[in-house]
Amino acid sequence: MSHMFIYPKIYRKLKRGPQVILPKDIGIIISYSGIDKNSICIDAGTGSGWLALSLARICKHVYSYDVREDFISIAERNRAFLGLDNVTLKNKDVSKKVDETGADLFTLDLPDSEKALRNAKKALKDGGCVVGYLPHMEQVKKFSTTLSRLGFADIYTVEVIVRDMLVREEGIRPTTKGIWHTAYLTFARKQD
Ligand SMILES: C[S@@+](CC[C@H](N)C(=O)[O-])C[C@H]1O[C@@H](n2cnc3c(N)ncnc32)[C@H](O)[C@@H]1O
């Protein structure tokens, strides 16, 4: 049995456009960033909205940016399906301009995420958290180096590996199939 089967039913019903962030990674973004019902989150790119809408289920408001209007439409359908009214979807380039300030969390899942870090720094409040979802190690290096250059603190990278277990009468062990690598997650905080 794969971990996919334990996802809440709502995830199985959401539409998918580009590659989505899976609950195993969403969970650690929520827990390590420490967001709660009073938090303001900024997210990019929206894609199908899996991360943005998961954040919206627990925080005060999410602003999510995507350059592709067709992906914003998919995310809008998912938003309506979940009945969330605390999400603002913006068809804009996050590396050009971010309109909001005072954010608690800024999440980035797009190619060349490091190009948006200057805007993330302006938009975050002191002590706010930035997270990059980075499929390759070269991206982690560029992202971390840019974080350091911009004066972010507590720069930390993790990979979340979930091992599905085969539970049966005899020979209980991890399964030989399942999702292994999705992306590395690089966290940092804007200095207080
Ligand atoms: C892999 S998808 C994001 C998936 C999303 N995190 C989810 O969980 O469903 C990457 C998205 O980034 C968007 N994108 C790429 N460059 C961008 C930019 N400069 N500003 C905003 N969105 C961008 C793409 O259009 C694409 O929809």
The ligand as an SDF file (V2000), in Angstrom:
LIG
                    3D

 27 29  0  0  0  0  0  0  0  0999 V2000
    6.0330   22.9610  -10.4100 C   0  0  0  0  0  0  0  0  0  0  0  0
    4.8860   24.2590  -10.5930 S   0  0  0  0  0  0  0  0  0  0  0  0
    4.3780   24.6640   -8.9420 C   0  0  0  0  0  0  0  0  0  0  0  0
    3.4950   23.5970   -8.2940 C   0  0  0  0  0  0  0  0  0  0  0  0
    2.8680   24.0390   -6.9890 C   0  0  0  0  0  0  0  0  0  0  0  0
    3.8680   24.3550   -5.9950 N   0  0  0  0  0  0  0  0  0  0  0  0
    1.9070   23.0020   -6.4620 C   0  0  0  0  0  0  0  0  0  0  0  0
    2.1290   22.4890   -5.3290 O   0  0  0  0  0  0  0  0  0  0  0  0
    0.9120   22.6830   -7.1230 O   0  0  0  0  0  0  0  0  0  0  0  0
    5.9110   25.6260  -11.0140 C   0  0  0  0  0  0  0  0  0  0  0  0
    5.1080   26.8520  -11.4340 C   0  0  0  0  0  0  0  0  0  0  0  0
    5.9380   28.0050  -11.4180 O   0  0  0  0  0  0  0  0  0  0  0  0
    5.4310   28.9030  -12.3740 C   0  0  0  0  0  0  0  0  0  0  0  0
    6.4690   29.9330  -12.6050 N   0  0  0  0  0  0  0  0  0  0  0  0
    7.6460   29.8020  -13.2600 C   0  0  0  0  0  0  0  0  0  0  0  0
    8.3520   30.9640  -13.2020 N   0  0  0  0  0  0  0  0  0  0  0  0
    7.5980   31.8390  -12.4730 C   0  0  0  0  0  0  0  0  0  0  0  0
    7.7820   33.1930  -12.0390 C   0  0  0  0  0  0  0  0  0  0  0  0
    8.9030   33.8830  -12.3650 N   0  0  0  0  0  0  0  0  0  0  0  0
    6.8050   33.7900  -11.2950 N   0  0  0  0  0  0  0  0  0  0  0  0
    5.6790   33.1060  -10.9640 C   0  0  0  0  0  0  0  0  0  0  0  0
    5.4470   31.8160  -11.3650 N   0  0  0  0  0  0  0  0  0  0  0  0
    6.3910   31.1880  -12.0860 C   0  0  0  0  0  0  0  0  0  0  0  0
    5.1020   27.9920  -13.5520 C   0  0  0  0  0  0  0  0  0  0  0  0
    4.2100   28.6070  -14.4360 O   0  0  0  0  0  0  0  0  0  0  0  0
    4.5170   26.7700  -12.8450 C   0  0  0  0  0  0  0  0  0  0  0  0
    3.1220   26.8320  -12.7550 O   0  0  0  0  0  0  0  0  0  0  0  0
  1  2  1  0
  2  3  1  0
  2 10  1  0
  3  4  1  0
  4  5  1  0
  5  6  1  0
  5  7  1  0
  7  8  2  0
  7  9  1  0
 10 11  1  0
 11 12  1  0
 11 26  1  0
 12 13  1  0
 13 14  1  0
 13 24  1  0
 14 15  1  0
 14 23  1  0
 15 16  2  0
 16 17  1  0
 17 18  1  0
 17 23  2  0
 18 19  1  0
 18 20  2  0
 20 21  1  0
 21 22  2  0
 22 23  1  0
 24 25  1  0
 24 26  1  0
 26 27  1  0
M  CHG  2   2   1   9  -1
M  END
$$$$
